[in-house]
Amino acid sequence: MKTAKIAVSLDKETVAEVDRLVKRGRFPSRSSLVQQALEEKLRKLGRSRLASECLKLDADFEQRLSEEGIVAEAKEWPEY
């Protein structure tokens, strides 16, 4: 994966906590910790966007639509 360097300003307490985690071996470096934290946050934002978009759906319409598909497909299923 290609990477790019950026500068980030953090408060001293946050930097101290980052350094403690690196010193304890939880992360190999400050950069690694920040990268992983940012990637996790972006994934969560992506999921929350999906959830907010799903809230816009009309549940009754979606239910009827899914049932139409099941009824149509059920006629094609073999008897058991």
N, C-alpha and C positions, 0 to 999 in steps of 0.2 A: 504494500500500500504506500502510495506517495504521501508525504507529509509536507506541511508548510509551517513555518515558525510564526507565532504571533506573540505579542506582549500582552500580559494580563496583570492588572493591578488588584491585589487582594489585601484585606486588612491584616495586621500583624498577627492577630489571634488565629486567623485561618491558616496563614503560612506556618505558624507554630504547630498547629494540629497536623497539617500536611507533612511537615518534617518529622513529627512523632511517628506517624504511620509509616513513612519511608524508613525511619531508623529501626522500627520494629519488624521490618521486612514484609509488611502488608503490600507494599508496592515497590517496584525496583527504583523508581525515581519520582520526583515531583511531576515531571512531564507526563509520565504514565498515569499517575493518579488523576491529574486534571483531564487527560484525554478520556480515560474510562468514565469519569464522572459526567463529562459533557456528553459523551455518546449515550449513556444511560438516560440522562435528562431528555435528550432529543428523541429517544425511543418512546419515553413516557409521553412526551408532547404529541407524538404521532398517534399513539393509542388514544389519548384524550380527545384528539381531533376526530378520530373515527367514532368515538362514543358520542361526541356532540353532534356529529352528522347523523348518526343513527337515531338520535332523539327527534330529528326532524321528520322521520318516517311516520306514516299513518299506519298504526299497528293493525287496525281493522282491515285496511286495504291489503297490507302485506299478508295477513292471515288468509284472506279470500284468494289472493293470488297464489299462495302456496297450495291451498286446498284444490284449486282448479288444476294445477299441475299433477297433483297426486291422483285425482279422479281420472284424468285423461290417461296417465301412465298405468293406473291400476287395470284398465281394460286390456292393456297389452301384456300384462303379467300372466305367466302360465299358472294353471291350477296346481295345487299341491295336494 
